[in-house]
Amino acid sequence: MMIAIALVGCTATPPPTQKAQQSKVSPTRTLDMEALCKAQAAQRYNTGAQKIAVTGFEQFQGSYEMRGNTFRKESFVCSFDADGQFLHLSMR
């Protein structure tokens, strides 16, 4: 009887497999994020938003990054949280 109880404790179910995180940000929100990124970069680099190019968009587990550069080839990265809220601009 004691062995049966001990064996029951050893047969734990394996943890569920993790599924890929689904994007919460809509295409409209992505465009808003791009506009905000351009505006922040334009202010930081003292230029117009039309002279800012966003060249990449990446989704991570809990955040997003937009990469870009100015017409003077100065690189930057805009970071956003999982809901698409602007976090910060990093000069690269």
C-alpha positions in Angstrom: 0.0 0.0 0.0 2.8 2.4 0.9 4.6 1.7 -2.5 1.4 2.5 -4.4 1.1 5.9 -2.7 4.8 6.6 -3.4 4.5 5.7 -7.0 1.4 8.0 -7.5 3.5 11.0 -6.3 6.2 10.2 -8.9 3.8 10.2 -11.9 3.4 13.9 -12.2 2.0 15.2 -15.4 4.5 17.1 -17.6 4.1 20.8 -17.8 2.1 22.1 -20.8 4.2 23.1 -23.8 4.4 26.8 -24.4 2.8 28.2 -27.4 4.1 31.1 -29.4 2.9 34.5 -28.1 0.3 36.0 -30.4 0.7 39.6 -31.5 -1.6 42.0 -29.7 -0.8 45.0 -31.9 -3.0 45.7 -34.8 -1.8 46.9 -38.2 -3.3 50.3 -37.4 -1.5 50.4 -34.1 1.8 49.5 -35.9 1.4 52.5 -38.1 0.8 54.7 -35.0 3.9 53.2 -33.5 5.9 54.1 -36.6 4.6 57.7 -36.6 5.5 58.0 -32.9 8.9 56.5 -33.5 9.6 58.9 -36.4 8.4 61.9 -34.3 10.6 60.9 -31.4 13.6 60.4 -33.6 13.0 63.7 -35.5 13.0 65.5 -32.2 16.1 63.8 -30.9 18.1 64.4 -34.1 16.6 67.9 -34.7 15.2 67.2 -38.1 11.8 66.6 -39.7 9.9 63.4 -39.5 9.9 63.1 -43.3 13.7 62.7 -43.1 13.4 59.7 -40.9 13.2 56.2 -42.3 12.0 53.2 -40.3 13.8 50.2 -41.7 12.8 47.3 -39.5 10.2 46.0 -37.1 10.8 43.1 -34.7 8.6 41.4 -32.1 10.1 39.9 -29.0 8.4 38.0 -26.2 7.3 41.1 -24.3 8.2 44.0 -26.5 8.6 45.5 -30.0 11.5 47.3 -31.6 11.6 49.6 -34.7 14.9 50.3 -36.2 15.6 53.2 -38.5 18.0 56.0 -39.5 18.1 59.6 -40.4 19.0 61.1 -43.8 22.5 61.5 -42.3 22.7 57.7 -41.7 22.4 58.0 -37.9 20.8 54.8 -36.6 18.3 54.5 -33.8 15.9 52.0 -32.2 12.5 52.7 -30.8 11.3 50.3 -28.1 7.6 49.6 -27.3 6.0 47.4 -24.7 3.8 44.4 -25.4 0.7 46.7 -25.9 2.5 49.0 -28.3 3.2 51.8 -25.8 6.4 53.8 -26.5 9.2 53.1 -24.0 12.3 54.8 -25.3 14.5 55.8 -28.2 18.1 54.5 -28.3 20.7 56.0 -30.5 23.0 53.4 -32.2 
